[in-house]
Amino acid sequence: MLKNALVIVSVFGILATLAACGGPPPTPETVVETVVVVETVEVEVEKEVEKVVTQEVIVEKEVTVIVEKEVTVVQTVEVEVEKEVPVVETVEVEVEKVVEVQVTPTVTPEPTADPTHPLVRDVLNQVAFVQHTYNTELERDEFVCVSEGLGLIGAQASPIPASADGPIYIGPNDGDFSLWGANGLFEIDTDGTTTFVPQQSGGQFVDPDGTIYESFSQQEALAFFTTGDMIWTGEIGAPGRIAECDPSYIDDGEEEEEEESN
């Protein structure tokens, strides 16, 4: 406002000067002018200003993305196909097959010979036994008295089996023990075990049914005496292989002397 007033006063001052210099003052005219006054006014304006700040922010976010992709689809289709199929014929065939089966044999009780049987009693206690030994140089059998009339029990108690390096083979001094037609001997091992074996090396015992046996225990052999399968071809008191081995033996000269004395 102050500036406007100064401008107006200045304008009137200039006009007055011009009138004094030019003669009588003219008739004043009223001039109306429109003056546009441009005024610069400092105005304080309070204004809210939005401030945009650009900032890089790393945001972790799960995003589902739909991707168009070619997918190979495998489809199972049932198709009826006519096909020649080999026909397998089942044929019943008889096959002979050998099967090994482990069978626990039923143990047959060993027969027990009747010790009161006359022949069994004689074999055990009275028969004179001699040892059979084959002399390879002379190629002949040799005999040694083992039991002088004391039977098989006397032979087992003799020091001869105990002192032998291996089993000894003994038989009756007179005759032989024959089982199913084959002669046999008692084999006495060093531990006292006694078995009945063929007299001939490599021989066998064959029963009436054709069954072959290589040996029998002592009790089995004695039982054959009671059944009649085993026989003794000799007798007590006969001279036999070694006359002195049987105490019951009496030679002819001794018999004559006894008769004379009587």
C-alpha positions as CSV (number, residue, x, y, z in Angstrom):
1,M,0.0,0.0,0.0
2,L,2.8,2.4,0.8
3,K,4.3,1.9,-2.6
4,N,1.0,2.7,-4.3
5,A,0.7,6.0,-2.5
6,L,4.3,7.0,-3.4
7,V,3.5,6.3,-7.1
8,I,0.4,8.5,-7.0
9,V,2.2,11.4,-5.4
10,S,5.0,11.2,-7.9
11,V,2.5,11.4,-10.8
12,F,0.9,14.5,-9.4
13,G,4.2,16.2,-8.9
14,I,5.2,15.7,-12.5
15,L,1.9,17.2,-13.7
16,A,2.4,20.3,-11.6
17,T,5.8,20.9,-13.0
18,L,4.6,20.7,-16.5
19,A,1.8,23.3,-15.8
20,A,4.1,25.9,-14.4
21,C,6.4,25.8,-17.3
22,G,3.8,26.0,-20.0
23,G,1.6,29.1,-19.3
24,P,-1.7,29.5,-17.8
25,P,-2.8,26.5,-16.3
26,P,-5.1,24.7,-18.5
27,T,-8.4,23.8,-17.6
28,P,-8.0,20.8,-15.5
29,E,-9.3,17.8,-17.1
30,T,-10.3,14.9,-15.3
31,V,-8.5,11.9,-16.8
32,V,-9.5,8.6,-15.6
33,E,-7.0,5.9,-16.3
34,T,-7.1,2.5,-15.3
35,V,-3.8,1.5,-13.8
36,V,-3.0,-2.0,-13.2
37,V,-0.7,-2.4,-10.4
38,V,1.2,-5.6,-10.2
39,E,2.3,-6.2,-6.7
40,T,4.5,-8.9,-5.7
41,V,3.4,-10.0,-2.3
42,E,5.3,-12.6,-0.3
43,V,2.8,-14.9,1.1
44,E,3.6,-17.7,3.5
45,V,1.6,-20.6,2.6
46,E,1.6,-23.7,4.7
47,K,1.1,-26.8,2.5
48,E,1.4,-30.4,3.2
49,V,3.7,-31.9,0.6
50,E,3.7,-35.7,0.1
51,K,7.2,-36.9,-0.2
52,V,7.8,-39.9,-2.4
53,V,10.8,-41.8,-1.6
54,T,12.1,-44.5,-3.9
55,Q,13.8,-47.3,-2.2
56,E,14.8,-50.7,-3.4
57,V,13.3,-53.3,-1.1
58,I,14.0,-57.1,-1.5
59,V,10.8,-58.9,-0.7
60,E,10.8,-62.6,-0.4
61,K,7.5,-63.9,-1.7
62,E,6.3,-67.2,-2.9
63,V,4.8,-66.7,-6.3
64,T,2.8,-69.4,-8.0
65,V,3.6,-69.2,-11.7
66,I,1.6,-71.0,-14.2
67,V,3.8,-72.2,-17.0
68,E,2.5,-73.7,-20.1
69,K,4.4,-76.9,-20.8
70,E,4.1,-79.8,-23.1
71,V,3.3,-82.9,-21.0
72,T,3.6,-86.5,-22.4
73,V,0.6,-88.5,-21.2
74,V,1.0,-92.2,-21.0
75,Q,-2.3,-93.9,-21.1
76,T,-3.0,-97.6,-20.6
77,V,-5.4,-99.0,-23.1
78,E,-6.7,-102.5,-23.0
79,V,-6.6,-103.9,-26.5
80,E,-7.9,-107.3,-27.4
81,V,-5.3,-108.9,-29.6
82,E,-5.8,-112.2,-31.2
83,K,-2.6,-114.2,-30.7
84,E,-1.6,-117.8,-31.0
85,V,-0.6,-119.1,-27.6
86,P,1.4,-122.3,-27.2
87,V,-0.7,-124.8,-25.4
88,V,1.1,-126.8,-22.7
89,E,-0.4,-130.3,-22.2
90,T,0.0,-131.9,-18.8
91,V,0.9,-135.5,-19.2
92,E,1.2,-138.0,-16.3
93,V,4.5,-139.7,-16.4
94,E,5.6,-142.4,-14.1
95,V,9.2,-141.6,-12.9
96,E,11.3,-144.0,-11.0
97,K,13.3,-142.0,-8.5
98,V,15.8,-143.2,-5.9
99,V,15.4,-141.3,-2.7
100,E,18.0,-141.6,0.1
101,V,16.2,-141.7,3.4
102,Q,18.0,-141.7,6.6
103,V,16.3,-144.3,8.7
104,T,17.2,-145.1,12.2
105,P,17.3,-148.9,12.3
106,T,15.4,-150.6,14.9
107,V,18.0,-152.3,17.2
108,T,17.3,-155.9,17.5
109,P,18.1,-157.2,21.0
110,E,21.1,-159.4,20.9
111,P,20.1,-163.0,21.5
112,T,21.2,-164.5,24.8
113,A,22.4,-168.1,24.7
114,D,21.0,-170.4,27.3
115,P,24.1,-171.3,29.5
116,T,22.4,-174.5,30.6
117,H,22.3,-175.9,27.1
118,P,24.7,-178.9,27.0
119,L,26.6,-177.8,24.0
120,V,26.8,-174.1,25.1
121,R,28.0,-175.3,28.5
122,D,30.7,-177.5,26.9
123,V,31.9,-174.7,24.6
124,L,32.2,-172.2,27.5
125,N,33.8,-174.5,30.1
126,Q,35.1,-177.8,28.8
127,V,36.2,-177.7,25.1
128,A,40.0,-177.5,24.6
129,F,40.9,-174.5,22.4
130,V,43.9,-174.0,20.3
131,Q,45.2,-170.8,18.6
132,H,45.4,-170.9,14.8
133,T,48.4,-169.2,13.3
134,Y,49.3,-169.4,9.6
135,N,53.1,-169.8,8.9
136,T,53.7,-167.9,5.6
137,E,57.2,-169.4,5.2
138,L,56.0,-173.0,5.5
139,E,52.6,-172.2,4.1
140,R,50.7,-174.2,6.8
141,D,48.7,-173.7,9.9
142,E,50.4,-174.0,13.3
143,F,48.6,-174.5,16.6
144,V,49.3,-173.5,20.2
145,C,47.2,-174.7,23.1
146,V,45.3,-171.8,24.7
147,S,42.7,-173.5,27.0
148,E,43.4,-177.0,28.3
149,G,39.9,-178.2,28.8
150,L,38.7,-174.9,30.2
151,G,36.5,-173.9,27.3
152,L,36.1,-170.4,25.8
153,I,36.2,-168.7,29.2
154,G,39.5,-170.3,30.0
155,A,40.9,-169.1,26.6
156,Q,39.8,-165.6,27.3
157,A,41.5,-165.7,30.7
158,S,44.7,-167.1,29.2
159,P,47.8,-164.8,29.1
160,I,48.2,-165.5,25.4
161,P,45.5,-163.0,24.2
162,A,46.7,-160.4,26.6
163,S,50.3,-160.6,25.4
164,A,49.4,-160.6,21.7
165,D,50.1,-157.6,19.5
166,G,46.7,-158.0,17.8
167,P,43.7,-160.3,17.9
168,I,44.1,-164.0,18.1
169,Y,42.0,-166.7,16.4
170,I,41.0,-169.8,18.3
171,G,39.0,-172.9,17.6
172,P,38.3,-176.4,19.1
173,N,41.3,-178.7,19.5
174,D,39.3,-181.4,17.9
175,G,37.0,-180.8,14.9
176,D,35.6,-177.5,13.9
177,F,32.7,-175.2,14.6
178,S,30.5,-175.1,11.4
179,L,27.8,-172.5,10.8
180,W,25.6,-173.1,7.7
181,G,28.4,-175.2,6.2
182,A,31.2,-172.7,6.8
183,N,33.8,-173.3,9.5
184,G,34.5,-170.4,11.9
185,L,36.9,-169.3,14.7
186,F,36.5,-167.1,17.7
187,E,38.4,-163.9,17.4
188,I,39.6,-162.4,20.7
189,D,40.8,-158.8,20.5
190,T,43.4,-157.3,22.8
191,D,40.6,-155.5,24.8
192,G,38.8,-158.9,25.4
193,T,36.1,-158.4,22.8
194,T,35.2,-161.8,21.3
195,T,33.5,-162.3,17.9
196,F,32.9,-165.3,15.6
197,V,34.4,-165.0,12.1
198,P,34.9,-167.3,9.1
199,Q,38.0,-169.6,9.5
200,Q,38.9,-169.0,5.8
201,S,40.4,-165.6,5.1
202,G,37.8,-163.6,3.1
203,G,35.1,-166.2,3.9
204,Q,31.5,-165.4,4.7
205,F,28.5,-166.9,6.5
206,V,25.4,-167.3,4.2
207,D,22.1,-168.1,5.9
208,P,19.4,-170.2,4.2
209,D,17.7,-167.1,2.9
210,G,20.9,-166.0,1.2
211,T,21.8,-163.2,3.6
212,I,25.6,-162.8,3.9
213,Y,27.3,-162.2,7.3
214,E,30.9,-161.4,8.0
215,S,30.9,-161.9,11.8
216,F,28.7,-162.5,14.9
217,S,29.1,-161.5,18.5
218,Q,29.9,-164.2,21.1
219,Q,26.3,-164.4,22.3
220,E,24.9,-164.7,18.8
221,A,27.3,-167.5,18.0
222,L,26.5,-169.4,21.2
223,A,22.7,-168.9,20.4
224,F,23.3,-170.7,17.1
225,F,24.4,-173.8,19.0
226,T,21.0,-173.9,20.7
227,T,19.0,-173.5,17.5
228,G,21.1,-176.2,15.7
229,D,22.4,-173.8,13.0
230,M,25.9,-174.2,14.5
231,I,27.4,-177.7,15.0
232,W,30.6,-179.0,16.5
233,T,32.3,-181.7,14.5
234,G,34.6,-182.9,17.3
235,E,34.3,-184.3,20.8
236,I,35.8,-183.9,24.2
237,G,38.7,-186.3,24.9
238,A,39.7,-186.8,21.3
239,P,43.4,-186.4,20.5
240,G,42.7,-183.5,18.2
241,R,45.4,-181.2,16.9
242,I,47.4,-181.2,20.2
243,A,46.6,-184.3,22.3
244,E,48.1,-182.9,25.4
245,C,45.8,-179.8,25.2
246,D,42.8,-181.9,26.3
247,P,43.1,-183.4,29.8
248,S,40.3,-185.8,29.0
249,Y,42.4,-187.4,26.2
250,I,43.8,-190.9,27.0
251,D,46.1,-192.6,24.4
252,D,45.9,-196.3,23.6
253,G,49.1,-197.2,25.6
254,E,47.7,-195.6,28.7
255,E,44.4,-197.4,28.3
256,E,46.2,-200.8,28.0
257,E,48.2,-200.1,31.2
258,E,45.0,-199.2,33.1
259,E,43.3,-202.4,31.9
260,E,46.3,-204.5,33.0
261,S,46.4,-202.9,36.4
262,N,42.7,-203.6,36.8
